[in-house]
Amino acid sequence: MNSLKEVKARILKDAEVSAEYALQQPEFAIARELIAARARAGITQAELAQRMSTTQSTIARLESGRMMPSMRTFARYAQATNSHTVVQLVANKKAQPCELG
C-alpha cells in the first residue's frame, strides 16, 4: 500500500494538479492556523462550537480549508480560543513595483 506522502508526490507530478494545489496553499495555511489555535486552547471542535454558538460540523468545515472564514468569524474563533487575529499582506517574490500616479 502506498503512503499518503507517496501518493501526493505522484499526483503533484502533473503540472496542472500541481498548479491548482499551489493556488490552494493560502486556504491550507488558514486551516492549519485555526487548528493550531484550538490545540493551544486545549479544546475539542465540539467545545469550540459551543463557545462560538455554532455547530461542530461548521468548525470541521472551517478547519478543513473547504470554507473561507469571514473576518467576523476569525474574530469569534480567536475570542473562543483566547487568541487574537493578525492580518498581513506579503508581496509576491516576483511582484513588480506598483507605480501610482
ZIFENUR-V99763 format. One record per residue. N is the residue number from 0. PSI is psi in radians with two decimals (999 if undefined). Layout:
{{N | PSI} {N | PSI}}
This chain:
{{0 | 2.42} {1 | 2.50} {2 | 2.82} {3 | -0.70} {4 | -0.72} {5 | -0.73} {6 | -0.78} {7 | -0.81} {8 | -0.73} {9 | -0.78} {10 | -0.70} {11 | -0.09} {12 | -0.41} {13 | 2.11} {14 | -0.71} {15 | -0.78} {16 | -0.75} {17 | -0.72} {18 | -0.76} {19 | -0.71} {20 | -0.75} {21 | -0.65} {22 | -0.44} {23 | -0.07} {24 | -0.69} {25 | -0.69} {26 | -0.70} {27 | -0.70} {28 | -0.72} {29 | -0.78} {30 | -0.75} {31 | -0.69} {32 | -0.74} {33 | -0.81} {34 | -0.73} {35 | -0.71} {36 | -0.75} {37 | -0.72} {38 | -0.75} {39 | -0.64} {40 | -0.28} {41 | 0.64} {42 | 2.78} {43 | 2.95} {44 | -0.69} {45 | -0.75} {46 | -0.71} {47 | -0.77} {48 | -0.73} {49 | -0.76} {50 | -0.56} {51 | 0.01} {52 | 0.86} {53 | -2.86} {54 | 2.76} {55 | -0.62} {56 | -0.55} {57 | -0.74} {58 | -0.75} {59 | -0.73} {60 | -0.74} {61 | -0.78} {62 | -0.21} {63 | -0.30} {64 | 0.01} {65 | -0.22} {66 | 2.15} {67 | 2.01} {68 | 2.63} {69 | 2.93} {70 | -0.62} {71 | -0.73} {72 | -0.72} {73 | -0.79} {74 | -0.76} {75 | -0.73} {76 | -0.79} {77 | -0.83} {78 | -0.73} {79 | -0.37} {80 | 0.23} {81 | 0.83} {82 | -3.13} {83 | 2.75} {84 | 2.61} {85 | 2.19} {86 | 2.30} {87 | 2.28} {88 | 2.18} {89 | 2.32} {90 | 2.49} {91 | 2.64} {92 | -0.54} {93 | 0.22} {94 | 2.47} {95 | 2.55} {96 | 2.50} {97 | 2.24} {98 | 2.21} {99 | 2.54} {100 | 999}}
